Amino acid sequence: MVAAQMAVDDFGGKVLGKRIVVISGNHQIKPDIGAAIARRWYDVNQVDLIVDVPVSSIGLAVQNVAKQQKKMMITHSTGATDFHGKFCSPYTMQWVFDTRALAVGTAQEVVKRGGDTWFFLTADYAFGHSLEQQASEVIRANGGRVLGAVRHPFATPDLSSFILQAQASKAKIIGIASGPPDNTNAIKLAGEFGVFQGGQQMAGLLVLITDVHALGLKAAQGLVLTTSFYWDMDDKTREWSKRFFAKQKRMPTMWQAGVYSSVVHYLKAVEMAGTDEPLKVGERMRALPVEDFFSRNGKLRADGLMVHDLVLVQVKKPEESRYPWDYYQILAPISGEQAFGSPDPLCPLP
């Protein structure tokens, strides 16, 4: 919400003579509550755009409401490829990442660097399964081998037995096919069990900089991951991120930077279209390149996916970090076309 408000303030607080208001709601990680909030906002509060919507199940529920109500939605912290695949809609967009981009980015580059045997530690729900499947396909296509996988319940309090199975596999790379809180718990336990000292490495298929901060560099060092955004990449990323830090006292994740980017892009399109009518605004958004501190070579496709470059990074050792939040060493850029791939044929949009 802070990132969205920053975008509104930087835009001047008005568009087409109307004041822009940012509101928020808590869906409690329940799809029915998320859908009810969206329906009320669109119907009663006259909300024009819903952004962010963490967790894919809630995001897909809200996307369905947006399609029914013919209103706009942009998702940032949900990765299911169904948003721009079989459930694609002219009213919804996916701005920051999808599971394919993260899997392709990390798995392909790690295999190229010699990490050719993998074992997956997978959260047992659709998001985790998708990450494991897509990463496995990339690993095999690049000459690597998947030695096995173990699946654990979402947010399980004890990952010990699962970590031990991954360690016993002797795979060079343990792929973490999960998001918070399972990913950070896995990394922490791996350090305690001597996984890294034994020569194995972990590859995070979804890790945020705030996860690394919570773990600390001693626990997270050596972790390889793909991200759409890193605050310390260049002068543009640093300038915006320091403004965000002044408000939040932590550096932004790729999700928060993406919220700002998309809200500004949306408001520009409203201004250019001379209307907030969703389909006309969407047409303008697709026509405009997305080139800002968040996005490199960005382009919004007809299927609603914003294709842009990503980066492969490795978490630094404690002695390599020179100042607070200096956490990543950039290993390689990843082009958007390579990471996101071609449009899903299941999407009927042209």
Helices and strands as residue ranges (DSSP letters): H 2-11, E 14-15, E 18-19, H 31-43, E 49-52, H 56-69, E 72-75, G 81-83, E 92-94, H 99-112, E 117-123, H 126-141, E 145-152, H 160-168, E 173-177, H 182-192, E 201-204, H 209-215, H 217-220, E 224-227, H 235-248, H 254-273, H 278-287, E 299-300, E 306-307, E 310-315, G 318-320, E 328-334, H 336-340
